[in-house]
Amino acid sequence: MSTRRLAVWTDFGGVLTPPISHTMAAFCAAQNLDQQVLGQALGKVTARYGTADPMEPIDTPLITEEQWLDEISAVLAADHGITGRKLTTLADTWFDGRETNHAWVAELRKAREGGAFVGMISNMVPTWDAHWRRMVDVDELFEDVLLSFEVGHRKPSPAMFALAAERAGVPAADCVLIDDLAHNVAGAEAAGWTAIHFTDTSTAAEQLGSLLASTASPAYSSAPSST
């Protein structure tokens, strides 16, 4: 049986961390903000830049995070009468107390030890870079890290997936994305990848294990990780 080397690309937020909704709820509670009101302000600012994703203006980036927060604060004040909000970065609040998904780290470590290429692909804000790197051992886990603000592309664009396949040195058919957002999963599949929609660690681990076992890599076993 021929041996293929799969390139496993994992998302960060919502996969290596708790769900984004959980983090957003904690952030709003800490800032005493109503999530719906913040969502309306985000939507209004997002529309100014012609983007569908509220994070796209700052993770490509089109503007700095500080400028983006100034605009959101202005909308909160003008439309909702919420004043006194002067944030210069979300990073400290966003990452404070955020937990690493150690069970998924163990699965990635196991995949890399078994011979798979393992990388991280994320729509990341420049000012958040140092924060996420403190949550995982980057060199141990990943052969490559692909971040939107560094490369000028973001998921789910075809260019982002094409670049990832090129950096991994394998065809698109041998790339696997693990992501918690359905539109990123759909984008990867449209690019010829296999994609796993991450909803919980155990299900994703089972699906990834089956894919890795099917490549006939002699070093990989689909047995559950002991960590």
C-alpha positions in Angstrom: 0.0 0.0 0.0 1.4 3.4 -0.9 2.1 5.9 1.8 0.8 9.5 1.7 1.8 12.2 4.1 -1.2 14.2 5.1 -0.9 17.9 6.0 -3.1 18.6 9.1 -3.9 22.3 9.5 -5.7 23.2 12.7 -7.5 26.5 13.5 -6.7 28.3 16.7 -9.7 30.1 18.2 -12.5 27.7 19.0 -10.4 24.6 18.4 -7.2 25.1 20.5 -9.3 27.3 22.8 -12.9 27.2 24.1 -15.6 28.3 21.6 -15.5 31.9 20.4 -19.0 32.4 21.8 -17.7 31.4 25.3 -14.8 33.9 25.1 -17.1 36.6 23.7 -19.5 36.1 26.6 -16.7 36.4 29.1 -15.4 39.5 27.4 -18.8 41.2 27.4 -19.3 40.3 31.1 -15.9 41.7 32.0 -16.7 45.0 30.1 -20.3 45.1 31.3 -21.5 45.1 27.7 -24.6 43.6 26.2 -23.6 41.1 23.6 -26.4 42.1 21.2 -25.5 45.8 21.5 -21.8 45.0 20.8 -22.9 42.8 17.9 -24.8 45.7 16.4 -21.9 48.1 16.8 -19.5 45.5 15.2 -21.9 45.1 12.3 -22.1 48.8 11.6 -18.3 49.2 11.6 -17.8 46.0 9.5 -20.2 47.4 6.9 -17.9 50.4 6.4 -15.1 48.2 5.1 -17.3 46.0 2.9 -16.4 42.8 4.7 -18.7 40.0 5.9 -16.7 39.0 8.9 -16.4 41.6 11.7 -12.8 40.6 12.4 -11.6 40.9 8.8 -10.7 44.7 9.0 -8.1 43.9 11.7 -6.9 40.4 10.9 -5.9 41.1 7.3 -5.4 44.0 8.4 -7.2 46.8 6.7 -6.9 49.1 9.8 -5.2 48.8 13.2 -7.0 47.3 16.1 -6.8 50.6 17.9 -8.6 52.4 15.1 -11.2 49.7 14.9 -11.9 49.9 18.6 -12.2 53.7 18.4 -14.8 53.3 15.7 -16.7 50.7 17.7 -16.6 52.9 20.8 -17.9 55.8 18.8 -20.9 53.8 17.6 -21.6 52.5 21.1 -21.7 56.1 22.3 -23.7 57.6 19.4 -26.2 54.8 18.9 -26.5 53.3 22.3 -25.4 56.0 24.7 -22.6 53.9 26.1 -19.7 56.1 27.0 -16.4 55.7 28.9 -15.3 52.7 26.8 -11.7 53.3 25.8 -10.0 50.1 24.8 -6.7 50.2 23.0 -6.5 46.4 22.5 -8.7 43.4 23.0 -5.8 41.1 23.5 -5.3 41.5 27.2 -9.0 41.1 28.0 -9.6 38.5 25.3 -6.8 36.2 26.4 -7.0 36.7 30.1 -7.9 33.4 31.6 -8.4 31.8 28.2 -7.7 28.1 28.5 -5.7 25.9 26.1 -7.5 22.8 24.8 -4.8 20.4 26.0 -6.7 17.4 24.8 -6.5 18.7 21.2 -2.8 19.6 21.7 -2.3 15.9 22.6 -4.0 14.8 19.4 -1.8 17.2 17.3 1.3 16.0 19.0 0.3 12.4 18.3 -0.3 13.2 14.6 3.0 14.9 14.2 4.9 12.1 16.0 3.1 9.7 13.6 4.6 11.4 10.6 1.9 13.9 9.5 2.7 17.5 8.7 1.0 19.6 11.4 0.4 23.3 11.0 -1.7 26.1 12.4 -3.8 28.3 10.1 -5.6 31.2 11.6 -7.2 34.6 10.9 -5.1 36.4 13.5 -4.9 40.0 14.6 -1.3 41.3 14.7 -1.5 42.6 18.3 -2.7 39.1 19.5 0.4 37.3 18.2 2.4 37.2 21.4 -0.7 36.3 23.4 -1.6 33.1 21.6 2.0 31.9 21.4 2.1 31.8 25.2 -0.7 29.2 25.1 1.0 26.5 23.1 4.5 25.2 22.4 4.7 26.4 18.8 7.9 24.7 17.8 6.9 21.4 19.3 3.4 21.3 17.7 3.8 22.9 14.3 6.0 22.7 11.3 4.5 25.9 10.0 2.1 28.6 11.2 0.1 30.5 8.6 -1.5 33.8 9.9 -3.7 36.1 7.9 -2.0 39.3 9.0 1.4 38.0 7.9 0.4 36.6 4.5 -2.5 39.0 3.4 -5.0 36.2 2.9 -7.6 34.8 5.3 -9.8 31.8 5.5 -12.0 30.9 3.7 -10.3 32.5 0.6 -8.9 30.1 -2.0 -5.6 31.9 -1.9 -5.2 31.1 1.8 -5.7 27.4 1.2 -3.5 27.3 -1.9 -0.7 28.9 0.1 -1.1 26.4 2.9 -0.9 23.4 0.6 2.2 25.0 -1.0 3.9 25.5 2.3 3.1 22.0 3.4 4.5 20.6 0.1 1.5 18.4 -0.6 -1.4 18.6 -3.0 -4.7 20.0 -1.9 -6.2 16.5 -1.8 -3.7 15.6 1.0 -4.6 18.6 3.2 -7.0 18.5 6.1 -8.5 21.5 7.9 -9.9 21.3 11.4 -12.0 24.4 12.0 -15.0 25.4 14.2 -16.6 27.7 11.6 -18.8 26.1 8.9 -17.8 28.7 6.2 -14.1 27.9 6.7 -14.9 24.2 6.4 -16.8 24.9 3.2 -14.0 27.0 1.8 -11.4 24.3 2.4 -13.6 21.7 0.8 -14.1 24.0 -2.3 -10.3 24.2 -2.5 -10.1 20.4 -2.7 -9.2 19.7 0.9 -10.7 17.4 3.4 -12.3 19.3 6.3 -13.4 18.4 9.8 -16.0 20.7 11.4 -14.8 20.9 14.9 -17.6 20.7 17.5 -15.8 18.8 20.2 -12.4 17.2 20.7 -13.4 13.6 20.9 -15.4 13.6 17.7 -12.7 15.5 15.8 -10.0 13.3 17.1 -11.8 10.2 15.9 -12.3 11.7 12.5 -8.7 12.8 12.2 -7.5 9.4 13.5 -9.4 7.6 10.7 -7.9 9.9 8.1 -4.4 9.4 9.3 -4.8 5.7 9.6 -5.9 5.5 6.0 -2.6 7.0 4.8 -0.9 3.8 5.9 1.8 5.7 7.8 3.6 2.9 9.7 4.3 5.1 12.7 0.7 6.2 13.3 -1.9 4.3 15.2 -5.5 5.3 15.4 -5.7 4.2 19.0 -6.8 6.9 21.4 -4.1 9.1 22.9 -3.0 8.3 26.4 -2.6 12.0 27.3 
